Amino acid sequence: MAQVLGDVGEQNFDNVLVGTKLYDDAGVVKVSDDLALVTTVDFFPPVVDDPYDFGAIAAANSLSDIYAMGAKPVSALNIVGFPEKNIEKSVLNEIIKGGLHTARRAGMPIVGGHTLKAPEPFYGLSITGSIHPYRILTNANAQKGDILYLTKPLGTGLITTAAKNGKAEEDIIRHAVAIMKELNKEASEAISVVCSINPSYNCAVTDITGYGLLGHLLEMLAASGKSAIVDYSKVPLMPGVIKLAKLDLFPGGSRANLQNAEADILWDGGFEQYEKLIISDAQTSGGLLISIKSELAQNLESEMNKRKQNFAVIGEVIEREKWLAKMVKS
């Protein structure tokens, strides 16, 4: 969408605090001196067989954009596509129930929506959130010396594709589903506590979804005018990922992500193709990627631990190089 809008001309509104320029996670519009609205929309076809789980995952994925901006979700609208024939309406009911359950966990009402006929089902949410204009978290504030954190392990694109092909074991699928259903709410609140004094300098945040860790990291670095060194050995992975990766069961989106990123990556050391694809794997309802000043890192870890949130240190930000990211192995 950002590329399309760039082709048709820039929109000039004084109250737009975050628009399409930096490929951020959501748009932000200032309403008053102490209130800004954060808006986002996301939907996709089923990534798992169980309709209730699919609805819950899709809602969590949509909410992730709001949390990545440090905002509080206020309300949502369902966006539903459903075939007229071949699928029972009870399936649609379960999808919406899953979405409602996730919305309740987020403390957010779903106040309506829109349904249309489609050749295959899809589901998601359009969400409005609120935030103080001076407390917005964006992807454009990574600074030299920052530490990079990741809050969820990688592997959902690979695992869900393997599951569709009957190649993933049930316990691996269940674990991935549970992680996709997790909200980034607590992690977002932890970041906001630590960075709220001056978020435009203290940290940068984005969520990991369709472009994979590599793609979203590159967006952050390009927006911030910096580069980074990432230790592949420290990137958390879901159970079963290495085994499935060696079977080359990645979705097409993960392969496209790697191809698009290659020009901006320096692979320092011996990397197998499957390892490069793991870092590029298209995620659904992934975690948050956080770039934070080193002197605030312990505070962030303390806040994360209070909320029982998983996290991993995966690298550091440096001054801009010819490449955006260098991948190493410790």
C-alpha positions as YAML, in Angstrom:
chain: A
units: angstrom
residues:
- id: 1
  name: MET
  ca: [0.00, 0.00, 0.00]
- id: 2
  name: ALA
  ca: [2.81, 2.42, 0.86]
- id: 3
  name: GLN
  ca: [4.40, 1.85, -2.57]
- id: 4
  name: VAL
  ca: [1.08, 2.47, -4.32]
- id: 5
  name: LEU
  ca: [0.38, 5.65, -2.36]
- id: 6
  name: GLY
  ca: [3.89, 6.82, -3.19]
- id: 7
  name: ASP
  ca: [3.12, 6.46, -6.89]
- id: 8
  name: VAL
  ca: [-0.10, 8.47, -6.73]
- id: 9
  name: GLY
  ca: [1.26, 11.31, -4.63]
- id: 10
  name: GLU
  ca: [1.81, 12.19, -1.00]
- id: 11
  name: GLN
  ca: [-1.06, 13.19, 1.27]
- id: 12
  name: ASN
  ca: [-0.43, 16.39, 3.20]
- id: 13
  name: PHE
  ca: [-2.29, 16.67, 6.49]
- id: 14
  name: ASP
  ca: [-0.77, 18.49, 9.44]
- id: 15
  name: ASN
  ca: [-2.40, 16.14, 11.95]
- id: 16
  name: VAL
  ca: [-0.90, 12.93, 10.48]
- id: 17
  name: LEU
  ca: [1.84, 11.90, 12.92]
- id: 18
  name: VAL
  ca: [2.62, 8.54, 11.31]
- id: 19
  name: GLY
  ca: [1.65, 7.87, 7.70]
- id: 20
  name: THR
  ca: [2.96, 5.77, 4.83]
- id: 21
  name: LYS
  ca: [6.49, 7.18, 4.50]
- id: 22
  name: LEU
  ca: [8.28, 4.84, 6.92]
- id: 23
  name: TYR
  ca: [6.36, 1.58, 6.38]
- id: 24
  name: ASP
  ca: [5.30, 1.62, 10.03]
- id: 25
  name: ASP
  ca: [2.80, -0.76, 11.62]
- id: 26
  name: ALA
  ca: [-0.19, 1.59, 11.83]
- id: 27
  name: GLY
  ca: [-1.28, 5.10, 10.97]
- id: 28
  name: VAL
  ca: [-1.50, 7.78, 13.67]
- id: 29
  name: VAL
  ca: [-3.60, 10.94, 13.50]
- id: 30
  name: LYS
  ca: [-3.51, 13.67, 16.14]
- id: 31
  name: VAL
  ca: [-6.96, 14.61, 17.45]
- id: 32
  name: SER
  ca: [-5.96, 16.96, 20.26]
- id: 33
  name: ASP
  ca: [-2.90, 17.94, 22.29]
- id: 34
  name: ASP
  ca: [-3.26, 14.83, 24.46]
- id: 35
  name: LEU
  ca: [-4.96, 12.33, 22.13]
- id: 36
  name: ALA
  ca: [-4.00, 10.58, 18.91]
- id: 37
  name: LEU
  ca: [-5.89, 7.79, 17.13]
- id: 38
  name: VAL
  ca: [-4.01, 4.75, 15.87]
- id: 39
  name: THR
  ca: [-5.63, 2.81, 13.01]
- id: 40
  name: THR
  ca: [-4.80, -0.45, 11.30]
- id: 41
  name: VAL
  ca: [-6.42, -3.25, 9.31]
- id: 42
  name: ASP
  ca: [-5.34, -6.80, 8.55]
- id: 43
  name: PHE
  ca: [-7.02, -10.00, 7.33]
- id: 44
  name: PHE
  ca: [-6.02, -13.24, 5.62]
- id: 45
  name: PRO
  ca: [-7.25, -16.76, 4.73]
- id: 46
  name: PRO
  ca: [-7.00, -19.59, 7.28]
- id: 47
  name: VAL
  ca: [-3.54, -20.57, 8.45]
- id: 48
  name: VAL
  ca: [-4.80, -23.47, 10.62]
- id: 49
  name: ASP
  ca: [-7.63, -25.99, 10.21]
- id: 50
  name: ASP
  ca: [-9.59, -25.21, 13.38]
- id: 51
  name: PRO
  ca: [-11.91, -22.24, 12.65]
- id: 52
  name: TYR
  ca: [-11.98, -21.02, 16.26]
- id: 53
  name: ASP
  ca: [-8.18, -21.00, 16.44]
- id: 54
  name: PHE
  ca: [-8.02, -19.23, 13.09]
- id: 55
  name: GLY
  ca: [-10.32, -16.46, 14.31]
- id: 56
  name: ALA
  ca: [-8.35, -16.06, 17.53]
- id: 57
  name: ILE
  ca: [-5.03, -15.92, 15.66]
- id: 58
  name: ALA
  ca: [-6.29, -13.44, 13.06]
- id: 59
  name: ALA
  ca: [-7.54, -11.10, 15.79]
- id: 60
  name: ALA
  ca: [-4.26, -11.34, 17.71]
- id: 61
  name: ASN
  ca: [-2.38, -10.59, 14.50]
- id: 62
  name: SER
  ca: [-4.48, -7.47, 13.84]
- id: 63
  name: LEU
  ca: [-4.02, -6.25, 17.42]
- id: 64
  name: SER
  ca: [-0.27, -6.62, 17.11]
- id: 65
  name: ASP
  ca: [0.01, -3.48, 14.97]
- id: 66
  name: ILE
  ca: [-1.68, -1.44, 17.71]
- id: 67
  name: TYR
  ca: [0.63, -2.84, 20.37]
- id: 68
  name: ALA
  ca: [3.70, -2.19, 18.23]
- id: 69
  name: MET
  ca: [2.81, 1.52, 18.28]
- id: 70
  name: GLY
  ca: [2.47, 1.49, 22.09]
- id: 71
  name: ALA
  ca: [-1.25, 2.19, 21.85]
- id: 72
  name: LYS
  ca: [-4.32, 0.87, 23.64]
- id: 73
  name: PRO
  ca: [-6.98, -0.79, 21.44]
- id: 74
  name: VAL
  ca: [-10.33, 0.99, 21.71]
- id: 75
  name: SER
  ca: [-12.66, -0.74, 19.25]
- id: 76
  name: ALA
  ca: [-12.67, -3.04, 16.23]
- id: 77
  name: LEU
  ca: [-14.71, -4.03, 13.19]
- id: 78
  name: ASN
  ca: [-14.83, -7.56, 11.80]
- id: 79
  name: ILE
  ca: [-13.76, -8.04, 8.19]
- id: 80
  name: VAL
  ca: [-15.10, -11.35, 6.89]
- id: 81
  name: GLY
  ca: [-15.05, -13.12, 3.57]
- id: 82
  name: PHE
  ca: [-16.99, -16.36, 3.30]
- id: 83
  name: PRO
  ca: [-18.05, -18.70, 0.47]
- id: 84
  name: GLU
  ca: [-21.79, -19.03, -0.12]
- id: 85
  name: LYS
  ca: [-21.54, -22.77, -0.67]
- id: 86
  name: ASN
  ca: [-19.45, -25.75, 0.44]
- id: 87
  name: ILE
  ca: [-18.74, -24.49, 3.97]
- id: 88
  name: GLU
  ca: [-21.23, -24.64, 6.83]
- id: 89
  name: LYS
  ca: [-22.23, -21.39, 8.51]
- id: 90
  name: SER
  ca: [-21.20, -22.97, 11.81]
- id: 91
  name: VAL
  ca: [-17.60, -22.61, 10.60]
- id: 92
  name: LEU
  ca: [-18.09, -18.86, 10.23]
- id: 93
  name: ASN
  ca: [-19.61, -18.73, 13.70]
- id: 94
  name: GLU
  ca: [-16.55, -20.42, 15.18]
- id: 95
  name: ILE
  ca: [-14.18, -18.04, 13.36]
- id: 96
  name: ILE
  ca: [-15.99, -15.01, 14.76]
- id: 97
  name: LYS
  ca: [-16.16, -16.57, 18.24]
- id: 98
  name: GLY
  ca: [-12.39, -17.00, 18.17]
- id: 99
  name: GLY
  ca: [-11.94, -13.37, 17.21]
- id: 100
  name: LEU
  ca: [-14.33, -12.21, 19.94]
- id: 101
  name: HIS
  ca: [-12.46, -14.21, 22.57]
- id: 102
  name: THR
  ca: [-9.16, -12.58, 21.62]
- id: 103
  name: ALA
  ca: [-10.78, -9.13, 21.59]
- id: 104
  name: ARG
  ca: [-12.13, -9.71, 25.11]
- id: 105
  name: ARG
  ca: [-8.66, -10.67, 26.30]
- id: 106
  name: ALA
  ca: [-7.45, -7.35, 24.89]
- id: 107
  name: GLY
  ca: [-10.28, -5.46, 26.64]
- id: 108
  name: MET
  ca: [-11.59, -4.28, 23.27]
- id: 109
  name: PRO
  ca: [-15.17, -4.43, 21.94]
- id: 110
  name: ILE
  ca: [-15.93, -5.52, 18.38]
- id: 111
  name: VAL
  ca: [-18.69, -3.08, 17.44]
- id: 112
  name: GLY
  ca: [-19.62, -4.23, 13.93]
- id: 113
  name: GLY
  ca: [-18.01, -5.11, 10.64]
- id: 114
  name: HIS
  ca: [-18.54, -6.12, 7.05]
- id: 115
  name: THR
  ca: [-19.04, -9.50, 5.38]
- id: 116
  name: LEU
  ca: [-18.77, -10.27, 1.69]
- id: 117
  name: LYS
  ca: [-18.91, -13.33, -0.51]
- id: 118
  name: ALA
  ca: [-15.51, -14.75, -1.37]
- id: 119
  name: PRO
  ca: [-14.20, -17.91, -3.06]
- id: 120
  name: GLU
  ca: [-12.35, -18.81, 0.15]
- id: 121
  name: PRO
  ca: [-12.81, -17.60, 3.73]
- id: 122
  name: PHE
  ca: [-10.77, -14.81, 5.22]
- id: 123
  name: TYR
  ca: [-10.98, -12.95, 8.50]
- id: 124
  name: GLY
  ca: [-9.39, -10.06, 10.33]
- id: 125
  name: LEU
  ca: [-10.05, -6.81, 12.13]
- id: 126
  name: SER
  ca: [-9.94, -3.11, 11.47]
- id: 127
  name: ILE
  ca: [-8.87, -1.58, 14.79]
- id: 128
  name: THR
  ca: [-8.80, 1.90, 16.29]
- id: 129
  name: GLY
  ca: [-6.50, 2.57, 19.22]
- id: 130
  name: SER
  ca: [-5.59, 5.57, 21.32]
- id: 131
  name: ILE
  ca: [-2.31, 7.03, 22.56]
- id: 132
  name: HIS
  ca: [-0.81, 10.30, 23.75]
- id: 133
  name: PRO
  ca: [0.87, 12.04, 20.79]
- id: 134
  name: TYR
  ca: [4.21, 12.16, 22.62]
- id: 135
  name: ARG
  ca: [4.25, 8.49, 23.56]
- id: 136
  name: ILE
  ca: [4.01, 6.91, 20.12]
- id: 137
  name: LEU
  ca: [6.38, 4.03, 19.43]
- id: 138
  name: THR
  ca: [7.57, 3.90, 15.82]
- id: 139
  name: ASN
  ca: [10.06, 1.86, 13.81]
- id: 140
  name: ALA
  ca: [12.18, 4.93, 12.95]
- id: 141
  name: ASN
  ca: [14.08, 5.62, 16.18]
- id: 142
  name: ALA
  ca: [16.78, 2.96, 16.36]
- id: 143
  name: GLN
  ca: [20.05, 4.52, 17.59]
- id: 144
  name: LYS
  ca: [23.70, 3.51, 17.49]
- id: 145
  name: GLY
  ca: [24.45, 1.29, 20.48]
- id: 146
  name: ASP
  ca: [20.86, 0.07, 20.89]
- id: 147
  name: ILE
  ca: [20.25, -3.54, 21.86]
- id: 148
  name: LEU
  ca: [17.84, -5.58, 19.73]
- id: 149
  name: TYR
  ca: [15.25, -7.79, 21.44]
- id: 150
  name: LEU
  ca: [12.75, -10.26, 19.98]
- id: 151
  name: THR
  ca: [9.75, -11.39, 22.06]
- id: 152
  name: LYS
  ca: [8.43, -14.45, 20.19]
- id: 153
  name: PRO
  ca: [10.22, -17.34, 18.48]
- id: 154
  name: LEU
  ca: [10.15, -17.73, 14.69]
- id: 155
  name: GLY
  ca: [8.60, -20.48, 12.63]
- id: 156
  name: THR
  ca: [4.88, -19.98, 12.09]
- id: 157
  name: GLY
  ca: [5.02, -19.70, 8.30]
- id: 158
  name: LEU
  ca: [7.10, -22.84, 8.00]
- id: 159
  name: ILE
  ca: [5.05, -24.84, 10.52]
- id: 160
  name: THR
  ca: [1.62, -23.91, 9.17]
- id: 161
  name: THR
  ca: [2.73, -24.69, 5.62]
- id: 162
  name: ALA
  ca: [4.14, -28.03, 6.73]
- id: 163
  name: ALA
  ca: [0.87, -28.74, 8.56]
- id: 164
  name: LYS
  ca: [-1.14, -28.13, 5.39]
- id: 165
  name: ASN
  ca: [1.05, -30.70, 3.67]
- id: 166
  name: GLY
  ca: [0.73, -33.24, 6.50]
- id: 167
  name: LYS
  ca: [4.41, -32.93, 7.42]
- id: 168
  name: ALA
  ca: [4.21, -31.36, 10.89]
- id: 169
  name: GLU
  ca: [3.64, -33.32, 14.09]
- id: 170
  name: GLU
  ca: [0.60, -32.42, 16.21]
- id: 171
  name: ASP
  ca: [2.56, -31.20, 19.22]
- id: 172
  name: ILE
  ca: [4.59, -28.85, 16.99]
- id: 173
  name: ILE
  ca: [1.38, -27.46, 15.49]
- id: 174
  name: ARG
  ca: [-0.27, -27.03, 18.90]
- id: 175
  name: HIS
  ca: [2.74, -25.14, 20.21]
- id: 176
  name: ALA
  ca: [2.78, -22.82, 17.19]
- id: 177
  name: VAL
  ca: [-0.98, -22.17, 17.49]
- id: 178
  name: ALA
  ca: [-0.59, -21.27, 21.16]
- id: 179
  name: ILE
  ca: [2.16, -18.76, 20.36]
- id: 180
  name: MET
  ca: [0.17, -17.20, 17.51]
- id: 181
  name: LYS
  ca: [-2.79, -16.72, 19.86]
- id: 182
  name: GLU
  ca: [-0.62, -14.88, 22.40]
- id: 183
  name: LEU
  ca: [-1.15, -11.13, 22.53]
- id: 184
  name: ASN
  ca: [1.71, -8.63, 22.42]
- id: 185
  name: LYS
  ca: [-0.18, -6.56, 24.99]
- id: 186
  name: GLU
  ca: [2.05, -7.19, 28.00]
- id: 187
  name: ALA
  ca: [5.25, -6.75, 26.01]
- id: 188
  name: SER
  ca: [3.96, -3.47, 24.59]
- id: 189
  name: GLU
  ca: [3.11, -2.21, 28.07]
- id: 190
  name: ALA
  ca: [6.58, -3.12, 29.32]
- id: 191
  name: ILE
  ca: [8.18, -1.17, 26.49]
- id: 192
  name: SER
  ca: [5.93, 1.84, 27.08]
- id: 193
  name: VAL
  ca: [6.82, 1.95, 30.78]
- id: 194
  name: VAL
  ca: [10.54, 2.09, 29.99]
- id: 195
  name: CYS
  ca: [10.44, 4.29, 26.89]
- id: 196
  name: SER
  ca: [7.53, 6.64, 27.67]
- id: 197
  name: ILE
  ca: [9.72, 9.48, 28.91]
- id: 198
  name: ASN
  ca: [11.17, 10.04, 25.44]
- id: 199
  name: PRO
  ca: [10.15, 7.27, 23.00]
- id: 200
  name: SER
  ca: [11.44, 9.22, 19.99]
- id: 201
  name: TYR
  ca: [14.97, 8.70, 21.33]
- id: 202
  name: ASN
  ca: [14.80, 5.75, 23.71]
- id: 203
  name: CYS
  ca: [13.50, 2.98, 21.45]
- id: 204
  name: ALA
  ca: [12.06, 1.77, 18.17]
- id: 205
  name: VAL
  ca: [9.51, -1.02, 17.82]
- id: 206
  name: THR
  ca: [7.87, -3.07, 15.09]
- id: 207
  name: ASP
  ca: [5.99, -6.37, 15.01]
- id: 208
  name: ILE
  ca: [7.10, -9.39, 13.03]
- id: 209
  name: THR
  ca: [4.49, -10.52, 10.53]
- id: 210
  name: GLY
  ca: [4.42, -11.19, 6.80]
- id: 211
  name: TYR
  ca: [7.85, -9.85, 5.88]
- id: 212
  name: GLY
  ca: [9.58, -12.03, 8.46]
- id: 213
  name: LEU
  ca: [12.21, -10.96, 10.97]
- id: 214
  name: LEU
  ca: [14.61, -9.98, 8.20]
- id: 215
  name: GLY
  ca: [12.13, -7.83, 6.29]
- id: 216
  name: HIS
  ca: [10.78, -5.97, 9.32]
- id: 217
  name: LEU
  ca: [14.29, -5.45, 10.69]
- id: 218
  name: LEU
  ca: [15.35, -3.92, 7.38]
- id: 219
  name: GLU
  ca: [12.34, -1.59, 7.43]
- id: 220
  name: MET
  ca: [13.31, -0.42, 10.92]
- id: 221
  name: LEU
  ca: [16.93, 0.14, 9.95]
- id: 222
  name: ALA
  ca: [16.08, 1.95, 6.71]
- id: 223
  name: ALA
  ca: [13.60, 4.21, 8.53]
- id: 224
  name: SER
  ca: [16.19, 4.93, 11.25]
- id: 225
  name: GLY
  ca: [19.16, 5.43, 8.93]
- id: 226
  name: LYS
  ca: [21.18, 2.77, 10.78]
- id: 227
  name: SER
  ca: [22.58, -0.74, 10.35]
- id: 228
  name: ALA
  ca: [22.63, -3.72, 12.71]
- id: 229
  name: ILE
  ca: [24.54, -6.87, 13.56]
- id: 230
  name: VAL
  ca: [22.28, -9.84, 14.34]
- id: 231
  name: ASP
  ca: [23.44, -13.11, 15.87]
- id: 232
  name: TYR
  ca: [21.52, -15.91, 14.17]
- id: 233
  name: SER
  ca: [22.50, -18.28, 16.98]
- id: 234
  name: LYS
  ca: [20.51, -16.19, 19.48]
- id: 235
  name: VAL
  ca: [17.30, -15.88, 17.45]
- id: 236
  name: PRO
  ca: [14.63, -17.99, 19.22]
- id: 237
  name: LEU
  ca: [12.94, -20.69, 17.14]
- id: 238
  name: MET
  ca: [9.81, -22.77, 17.73]
- id: 239
  name: PRO
  ca: [10.19, -26.52, 18.33]
- id: 240
  name: GLY
  ca: [10.51, -28.47, 15.09]
- id: 241
  name: VAL
  ca: [11.66, -25.53, 12.97]
- id: 242
  name: ILE
  ca: [15.13, -26.85, 12.13]
- id: 243
  name: LYS
  ca: [13.80, -30.27, 11.11]
- id: 244
  name: LEU
  ca: [11.06, -28.80, 8.90]
- id: 245
  name: ALA
  ca: [13.41, -26.20, 7.45]
- id: 246
  name: LYS
  ca: [15.83, -28.90, 6.30]
- id: 247
  name: LEU
  ca: [12.87, -30.49, 4.46]
- id: 248
  name: ASP
  ca: [12.42, -27.16, 2.62]
- id: 249
  name: LEU
  ca: [8.75, -26.75, 3.54]
- id: 250
  name: PHE
  ca: [8.75, -22.93, 3.51]
- id: 251
  name: PRO
  ca: [5.84, -20.97, 2.03]
- id: 252
  name: GLY
  ca: [6.34, -18.89, -1.09]
- id: 253
  name: GLY
  ca: [6.17, -15.68, 0.95]
- id: 254
  name: SER
  ca: [9.26, -16.63, 2.94]
- id: 255
  name: ARG
  ca: [11.23, -17.25, -0.25]
- id: 256
  name: ALA
  ca: [10.09, -13.89, -1.65]
- id: 257
  name: ASN
  ca: [11.11, -12.18, 1.60]
- id: 258
  name: LEU
  ca: [14.65, -13.54, 1.33]
- id: 259
  name: GLN
  ca: [14.94, -12.60, -2.32]
- id: 260
  name: ASN
  ca: [13.81, -9.05, -1.59]
- id: 261
  name: ALA
  ca: [16.21, -8.67, 1.34]
- id: 262
  name: GLU
  ca: [19.38, -10.20, -0.11]
- id: 263
  name: ALA
  ca: [20.81, -6.94, -1.49]
- id: 264
  name: ASP
  ca: [20.79, -5.35, 1.98]
- id: 265
  name: ILE
  ca: [22.27, -8.29, 3.93]
- id: 266
  name: LEU
  ca: [25.86, -9.29, 4.63]
- id: 267
  name: TRP
  ca: [26.03, -12.98, 5.54]
- id: 268
  name: ASP
  ca: [29.18, -13.18, 7.66]
- id: 269
  name: GLY
  ca: [30.11, -16.86, 7.91]
- id: 270
  name: GLY
  ca: [28.67, -20.04, 6.50]
- id: 271
  name: PHE
  ca: [24.90, -19.88, 6.24]
- id: 272
  name: GLU
  ca: [22.83, -22.67, 4.76]
- id: 273
  name: GLN
  ca: [19.92, -21.66, 2.54]
- id: 274
  name: TYR
  ca: [17.43, -23.05, 5.05]
- id: 275
  name: GLU
  ca: [18.94, -20.83, 7.77]
- id: 276
  name: LYS
  ca: [18.50, -17.76, 5.60]
- id: 277
  name: LEU
  ca: [14.90, -18.78, 4.98]
- id: 278
  name: ILE
  ca: [14.22, -19.21, 8.70]
- id: 279
  name: ILE
  ca: [15.22, -15.59, 9.32]
- id: 280
  name: SER
  ca: [12.99, -14.58, 6.38]
- id: 281
  name: ASP
  ca: [10.04, -16.81, 7.30]
- id: 282
  name: ALA
  ca: [6.69, -15.04, 6.89]
- id: 283
  name: GLN
  ca: [5.16, -14.90, 10.36]
- id: 284
  name: THR
  ca: [1.56, -14.73, 11.52]
- id: 285
  name: SER
  ca: [0.98, -12.93, 14.84]
- id: 286
  name: GLY
  ca: [4.70, -12.80, 15.54]
- id: 287
  name: GLY
  ca: [6.46, -11.01, 18.36]
- id: 288
  name: LEU
  ca: [7.80, -7.50, 18.77]
- id: 289
  name: LEU
  ca: [11.25, -6.43, 17.58]
- id: 290
  name: ILE
  ca: [12.61, -3.80, 19.98]
- id: 291
  name: SER
  ca: [15.60, -1.51, 19.58]
- id: 292
  name: ILE
  ca: [16.37, 0.15, 22.92]
- id: 293
  name: LYS
  ca: [19.18, 2.19, 24.45]
- id: 294
  name: SER
  ca: [21.66, -0.07, 26.21]
- id: 295
  name: GLU
  ca: [21.33, 1.82, 29.48]
- id: 296
  name: LEU
  ca: [17.60, 1.03, 29.53]
- id: 297
  name: ALA
  ca: [17.98, -2.64, 28.64]
- id: 298
  name: GLN
  ca: [17.98, -3.90, 32.22]
- id: 299
  name: ASN
  ca: [14.86, -1.87, 32.97]
- id: 300
  name: LEU
  ca: [13.12, -3.41, 29.96]
- id: 301
  name: GLU
  ca: [14.12, -6.93, 30.99]
- id: 302
  name: SER
  ca: [12.82, -6.27, 34.50]
- id: 303
  name: GLU
  ca: [9.46, -5.07, 33.16]
- id: 304
  name: MET
  ca: [9.25, -8.07, 30.82]
- id: 305
  name: ASN
  ca: [10.01, -10.47, 33.65]
- id: 306
  name: LYS
  ca: [7.32, -8.87, 35.84]
- id: 307
  name: ARG
  ca: [4.82, -9.67, 33.09]
- id: 308
  name: LYS
  ca: [6.24, -13.16, 32.46]
- id: 309
  name: GLN
  ca: [7.13, -12.25, 28.88]
- id: 310
  name: ASN
  ca: [9.69, -14.18, 26.87]
- id: 311
  name: PHE
  ca: [12.44, -12.22, 25.15]
- id: 312
  name: ALA
  ca: [15.85, -12.75, 23.57]
- id: 313
  name: VAL
  ca: [18.74, -10.40, 22.83]
- id: 314
  name: ILE
  ca: [19.52, -10.95, 19.16]
- id: 315
  name: GLY
  ca: [21.87, -8.12, 18.18]
- id: 316
  name: GLU
  ca: [22.84, -4.47, 18.27]
- id: 317
  name: VAL
  ca: [22.43, -1.31, 16.19]
- id: 318
  name: ILE
  ca: [25.45, 0.41, 14.66]
- id: 319
  name: GLU
  ca: [26.07, 3.37, 12.39]
- id: 320
  name: ARG
  ca: [24.95, 2.99, 8.79]
- id: 321
  name: GLU
  ca: [27.12, 0.75, 6.63]
- id: 322
  name: LYS
  ca: [26.89, -0.18, 2.96]
- id: 323
  name: TRP
  ca: [24.59, -2.99, 4.11]
- id: 324
  name: LEU
  ca: [21.63, -2.66, 6.47]
- id: 325
  name: ALA
  ca: [22.12, -5.87, 8.44]
- id: 326
  name: LYS
  ca: [25.00, -8.25, 9.01]
- id: 327
  name: MET
  ca: [24.08, -11.78, 10.07]
- id: 328
  name: VAL
  ca: [26.66, -13.61, 12.18]
- id: 329
  name: LYS
  ca: [26.88, -16.82, 14.24]
- id: 330
  name: SER
  ca: [28.32, -16.84, 17.74]
...
